[in-house]
Amino acid sequence: MATLDILIPHYNDVEGLDLTLRSIAAQTWPGEMRVVIADDGSAAEKLQAARSLAESFARPVTFIENHRNRGRPYTRNVLLDAMDSPYVAWLDVGDEWYPEKLAIQFEALVRAEAETPGDALWMSCHYHWKWTDNQSYRKKLQKTDQDQLRALLIGTELRAYLWTLLARAETYRNVGWFDERLPRLQDLDFFLRFALKGGRILEPGVAEALCIYHKSDLGRSADQIRQCNAYIFDKYRVLYNRYGQKFRRTRLYHMEMHSARFAANNFDHRLANEYVWKAARARPRLFLRHLRRKGFRP
């Protein structure tokens, strides 16, 4: 049995898969690993190219096909079923790890498990956030020393990104399935359920970013983002209410502004304006402060 499974959902992005696999090949961690790629119904030529990459990879690869496009949460559930090693890490196609990521995280996770045996732990890390149309990098911190449920709902100092994680396979199984009603934000739902079950998210205590998120809003539906945000809000309404009315209204404000950003970046300015005005109604004073800083731009 391999020591580590690396789980990768893929759909029609062979160039991104190549980038991702090269970052795995560059890892300095010396343990045994198996890469598991689940293809979510890619076009025939893309599927064949992805298979060729997998077959030529220097590490063992298990390649799974959905045969038709079922969506990211379904594919992640396929990957959950495929876990066969005691430790598991996730990596999305098009994103990459720095060479020391696994080595640093394994050392920190083993130390944390020794200090608190039996606890459900996820080892996250700081990362670089790089917009695909911009050459600059911005380091994002995973600040774990706080109320993690509240921080995940806010999503600025602790973000729900699976590809930052290293953990025991059983800690993922104990969360349950990814919610297939969430084409987006299923990571956030998964993290919230982990934390609600008593799980703790850690970071290894190094200042460096250990991976890169190549981020883009292009081609992504603002309405879908808003629908998923609304679903999360309804699903965890009791949790939002725990932190008070101001917190709840502020989160609604940011949900609308988040959707406005996606619409604006996809050049649907009518829809962007619609979401901006909804945000203004949710938190008028907060919107006025935004207006003074950035104008009407979300």
C-alpha positions in Angstrom: 0.0 0.0 0.0 1.3 3.5 -0.9 1.8 5.9 2.0 0.1 8.8 0.2 -2.7 9.2 -2.3 -2.8 12.4 -4.3 -6.3 13.0 -5.7 -6.9 15.0 -8.8 -10.2 15.8 -10.6 -9.7 16.5 -14.3 -11.9 17.9 -17.0 -10.7 19.1 -20.5 -7.5 20.7 -19.2 -4.5 18.7 -20.4 -2.1 21.6 -20.1 -3.1 22.2 -16.5 -2.8 18.5 -15.7 0.7 18.6 -17.1 1.6 21.6 -14.9 0.1 19.8 -11.8 1.9 16.5 -12.4 5.2 18.2 -12.9 4.8 19.9 -9.5 4.1 16.5 -7.9 7.2 15.0 -9.6 9.3 17.8 -8.1 8.4 17.0 -4.5 11.3 16.4 -2.2 9.3 14.2 0.2 10.8 10.7 -0.2 7.8 8.5 0.7 5.7 6.3 -1.6 2.9 8.0 -3.4 0.1 7.1 -5.8 -1.6 9.7 -8.0 -5.3 9.1 -8.6 -6.8 11.1 -11.5 -10.6 11.1 -12.0 -11.6 12.4 -15.5 -15.1 13.9 -15.5 -16.2 13.1 -19.1 -13.6 15.1 -21.0 -13.8 15.3 -24.8 -12.3 12.2 -26.5 -9.0 13.9 -27.6 -8.5 15.5 -24.2 -9.2 12.3 -22.4 -6.6 10.4 -24.5 -4.1 13.2 -24.0 -4.7 13.0 -20.2 -4.3 9.3 -20.2 -1.0 9.6 -22.1 0.3 12.0 -19.5 -0.8 9.6 -16.7 0.8 6.6 -18.4 4.1 8.4 -18.9 4.3 9.8 -15.3 7.2 8.5 -13.2 5.0 7.6 -10.2 2.2 5.1 -10.0 -1.1 6.5 -11.4 -4.6 5.2 -11.2 -6.8 6.7 -13.9 -10.6 6.7 -13.5 -13.2 7.8 -16.1 -16.7 9.1 -15.3 -17.7 8.5 -19.0 -19.9 11.6 -19.0 -19.6 14.9 -17.3 -21.0 14.7 -13.7 -19.6 17.8 -12.1 -16.8 18.5 -9.6 -18.5 17.3 -6.4 -19.5 14.0 -8.0 -15.9 13.5 -9.2 -14.5 14.3 -5.8 -16.8 11.6 -4.4 -15.4 9.2 -6.9 -11.9 10.1 -5.6 -13.0 9.6 -2.0 -14.1 6.1 -3.0 -10.7 5.5 -4.6 -8.6 6.3 -1.5 -6.4 3.4 -0.5 -3.5 5.0 1.5 -3.3 6.1 5.1 -2.6 9.7 4.1 -4.3 11.8 1.3 -3.6 15.1 -0.4 -5.7 16.9 -3.0 -4.5 18.9 -6.0 -6.7 20.6 -8.6 -5.7 20.6 -12.2 -3.9 23.8 -13.1 -2.6 24.4 -9.6 0.8 23.5 -8.3 2.8 22.7 -5.3 6.3 24.0 -4.4 8.9 21.2 -4.0 9.0 21.2 -0.2 5.2 21.2 0.4 4.7 17.5 1.3 8.0 17.2 3.2 7.1 20.2 5.4 3.5 19.2 5.9 4.3 15.6 6.8 6.8 16.7 9.4 4.3 19.1 11.0 1.4 16.6 10.8 3.4 13.8 12.5 4.4 16.2 15.2 0.8 17.5 15.7 -0.6 13.9 15.8 2.0 13.0 18.5 0.9 16.0 20.6 -2.8 15.4 20.3 -3.3 11.7 19.5 -6.8 10.8 18.3 -7.7 14.3 17.1 -8.9 14.8 13.6 -6.4 17.1 12.0 -6.0 18.7 8.5 -2.6 20.2 7.8 -3.1 23.2 5.5 -0.5 25.8 4.4 0.1 29.3 3.2 -0.1 29.7 -0.6 0.3 32.1 -3.4 -2.7 33.5 -5.2 -1.9 34.2 -8.9 -4.5 35.6 -11.3 -4.0 34.0 -14.7 -3.9 37.4 -16.5 -1.4 38.9 -14.1 2.2 38.0 -13.5 2.2 39.1 -9.8 1.8 36.8 -6.9 0.1 37.5 -3.6 0.7 35.4 -0.6 -2.4 34.3 1.3 -2.1 33.1 4.9 -4.1 30.3 6.5 -4.5 31.8 10.1 -5.6 28.8 12.1 -5.4 30.2 15.6 -8.9 31.6 15.8 -12.6 30.5 15.8 -12.3 28.4 12.7 -16.0 28.1 11.9 -16.3 31.9 11.9 -13.1 32.3 9.9 -14.3 29.9 7.3 -17.6 31.7 6.9 -15.8 35.0 6.4 -13.2 33.3 4.0 -10.4 35.9 4.1 -7.9 34.7 6.7 -8.8 31.0 6.5 -10.0 29.7 3.2 -11.6 26.3 2.3 -9.1 25.1 -0.3 -8.7 21.3 -0.6 -5.4 21.5 -2.5 -3.7 23.0 0.6 -4.4 19.9 2.7 -2.5 16.9 3.8 -4.3 14.6 6.3 -5.2 11.0 7.2 -7.7 9.4 4.8 -10.1 8.6 7.6 -10.5 12.3 8.5 -12.0 12.9 5.0 -14.2 9.8 5.2 -15.6 10.9 8.5 -16.8 14.1 7.0 -18.9 12.2 4.4 -19.7 12.9 0.8 -19.2 16.2 -1.0 -22.6 17.8 -1.5 -23.5 17.3 -5.2 -25.9 20.2 -5.1 -23.0 22.5 -5.0 -21.2 22.9 -8.4 -19.2 25.6 -6.6 -18.2 26.0 -3.0 -18.3 22.3 -2.2 -14.9 22.9 -0.5 -16.4 25.3 1.9 -19.3 23.0 2.8 -16.8 20.1 3.3 -14.5 22.2 5.6 -17.5 23.5 7.6 -18.7 19.9 8.2 -15.2 18.9 9.3 -15.0 21.7 11.8 -18.5 21.1 13.1 -17.5 17.5 13.8 -14.6 18.7 16.0 -11.8 18.6 13.4 -9.0 21.2 13.5 -7.2 22.8 10.7 -3.5 23.5 11.2 -0.6 25.1 9.3 3.0 23.9 9.6 4.4 27.0 11.2 6.6 28.1 8.3 6.4 31.6 6.7 6.7 30.4 3.1 3.8 29.7 0.8 3.9 26.0 -0.2 1.6 26.0 -3.3 0.2 28.2 -6.0 -3.5 28.8 -6.9 -3.8 29.9 -10.5 -7.0 31.9 -10.2 -9.5 33.1 -12.9 -13.1 34.2 -13.0 -13.4 34.0 -16.8 -16.2 31.7 -18.0 -17.7 31.2 -14.6 -21.3 32.1 -13.9 -22.0 34.8 -11.4 -25.6 33.5 -11.0 -24.2 30.0 -10.1 -21.9 31.5 -7.6 -24.8 33.4 -6.0 -27.0 30.3 -6.0 -24.3 28.3 -4.2 -23.7 31.0 -1.7 -27.4 31.2 -1.0 -27.5 27.4 -0.5 -24.6 27.5 1.9 -26.3 30.4 3.8 -29.6 28.4 4.1 -27.8 25.2 5.0 -25.8 26.8 7.8 -28.3 29.5 8.8 -28.1 28.5 12.5 -24.3 28.8 12.4 -24.5 32.3 10.8 -27.1 33.3 13.4 -24.6 32.2 16.1 -22.5 35.2 15.3 -25.3 37.8 15.4 -27.3 39.9 13.0 -24.5 42.3 12.0 -22.3 39.3 11.1 -25.1 37.7 9.1 -25.9 40.9 7.1 -22.2 41.5 6.4 -21.9 38.0 5.0 -24.9 38.6 2.8 -23.3 41.8 1.6 -20.1 40.0 0.7 -22.0 37.2 -1.1 -23.6 39.9 -3.4 -20.2 41.6 -4.0 -18.6 38.3 -4.7 -21.2 37.6 -7.4 -20.8 41.1 -8.7 -17.0 40.5 -9.2 -17.6 37.4 -11.3 -20.2 39.2 -13.4 -17.9 42.2 -13.9 -14.9 40.1 -14.8 -17.0 38.3 -17.4 -18.1 41.7 -18.8 -21.8 41.4 -17.8 -22.0 44.9 -16.3 -25.8 44.9 -16.0 -25.7 41.8 -13.8 -22.7 43.2 -11.9 -24.6 46.4 -11.1 -27.6 44.4 -10.0 -25.6 42.5 -7.5 -23.8 45.6 -6.3 -27.2 47.3 -5.5 -28.3 44.2 -3.6 -25.1 44.4 -1.6 -25.8 48.1 -0.9 -29.2 47.2 0.5 -27.8 44.5 2.8 -25.2 46.8 4.4 -25.6 50.4 3.3 -22.8 51.8 5.5 -20.4 49.2 4.5 -21.2 49.9 0.8 -20.6 53.6 1.3 -17.2 52.9 2.7 -16.5 50.6 -0.4 -17.8 53.4 -2.6 -15.3 55.9 -1.2 -12.4 53.5 -1.6 -13.2 51.9 -5.0 -16.1 53.6 -6.5 -18.9 51.5 -8.0 -16.5 48.7 -9.1 -17.0 45.5 -7.1 
